[in-house]
Amino acid sequence: MTSASNIRMKLAKILLSTFLLANSITFAQSSSAVSGSVEGSTSTGDKITLQEAIDFALKNNLSIKQNNLQVEQGLNTLEQSKWARYPTLNGGTNFNLFSGRNINPYTNGIITNTVGSNGFGLNSGVTLFDGYQTRNGIALNQLNLEASRLDLQAMKNQITLNIVVGYLNVLSQQDLLAVAQRQMQVTQTQLERTQKLVNAGSLPETNLYDIKAQLANDEVSVVNAENAIVSAKLTLKQLMNAGADRDIEVVRVEVPNPNIQPYPSSSAQVYEIAQSFLADVQAADMRVKASQKSVDIAKGLKMPVISASAGFNSSYSTAAEKVSVTQKIVETEAGYVNVAGTRYPVVGYLPTSSATSEKIKYFRQLGGNSNASLGLSIRIPIFNGYSTKFRLTTAQINQKQSEVQAENVRLRLRQDIDQAYVNLTNSAKRYSALGNQVKALEESFRAAESRFNVGSLNALDYSISKTNLDRARINQIQAKYDYIFRIKILDFYQNKPLSF
């Protein structure tokens, strides 16, 4: 998760690079003159406004895409936990073939035939009570989802601020180029005037050589300024995740000269507003709440779990047969008996039976073999190696860590705002002092130029006077954008628009 400290550090690096570049433009020296005049910077690339640059970056930034996927994953986890409240329902079937000595699944008798069987089952289960673990798990996943969304918003805020800084850096480099070009034009005009004075014999020829050397240095400064614009644009394109080969031209925004006035809000007021909306702080608070739910889930492990189940099953077997038995009485002569000299036949009646069998049809077996079941189970935790105890302790430690982390986020935010406020005050003082310095050096340079033109000032002193003025103007531009950067940082902490 990104923080306001990272924003301030990146901003400081950009400001430092701008400062170093400004000084390199002023003091750049060349061993040989740069031939030809240098024209102003013109761009034929795609024009892009500040808002378009921000929109492009938010759409194409890979970190934002990755965080979007994390949000989608969190939403998927939340939906999954919600469905855990509903009963489960599963069905199954099986097919078996047995040969050799087997048990008839229909009669449980021993047979030696090949037997095939087919079974069906439908089972359902639902958790009636689990120590509120499912309910707390849903709340935990909801909080984690909100924290992920806030992380995404925090990243978008930082990228937006980075684009503003990069965009203004391009504008500041363009202003520095304009100053370098004006410096070169002044030197070019002075060269032409000196040439005439040397030709007329009013000035020694050494003055002409010194002015040509100064012009060569100014030309190098212009080239350096043009190169700095290319580097600033490349940095902006990298922040936008745009191709390095794409030629862009930033549309200039009206960046007014700073009106040095006290910032309308105090440091404490800025902090109060920032902590109420800043996504970093809200995400940290969400994680504190999530850790509390994790503790509740761990406590739920101590409670019984009550579950209900239901099932329906049926089967079919090729060995299943329906046996029909037929009985009848058969009359037979068993012999004779002699009664008073008369023979009488003895007739016996013997019962006999015969059996026939037929296969029981498939669907008839399924209907006759079906059975249903209902069940209720209670699992009571008694001893589980203290795993519940250790899990609860871990959850409580994580809760304390998240609380400390939230306090640390607020502490860093307060420190960053205090530092930003001090930086703004110092920047305002520096810009005001540089304004006075530029005015004084302009008057000094006009006097030095007049003395040089009449031959009462040598070229070296003239160049020193011009260099001092050039350096002051460059420092003033740097201080201007530095002050604007500081204003935008405090505006960012108050959720104010970063546009101009």
Buried (B, 14 or more C-beta within 10 A) or exposed (E): BBBBBEBBEBBEEBBEBBBEBBBBBBEBEEEEEBEEEBEEBEEEEEEBBBBBBBBBBBEEBEBBEEBBEBBEEBBEBBEEBBEBEEEEEEEEEEEEEBEEEBEBBBEEEEBEEEBEBBBBBBBBBBBEBBBBBBBBBBBBBBBBBBBBBBBBBBBBBBBBBBBBBBBBBBBBBBBBBBBBBBBBEBBBEBBEBBBEBBEEEEBBEEBBEBBBBBBBBBBBBBBBBBBBBEBBBBBBBEBBBBEEEEEBBBBEBEBEEBEEEEBEBEBEEBBEBBBEEBBBBBBBBBBBBBBBBBBBBBBBBEBEBBBBBBBBBBBBBBBBBEEEEEEEEEEEEEEEEEEEEEEEEEEEEEEEEEEEEEEBEEEEBBEEBEEEEEEEEEEEEEEEEEEBEEBBEEBBEBBEEBBEBBEEBBEBBBBBBBBBBEBBEEBBEBBBEBBEBBEEBEEEBEEBBEBBBEEEBBBEEBBEBBBBBBBBBBBBBBBBBBBBBBBBBBBBBBEEEBEB
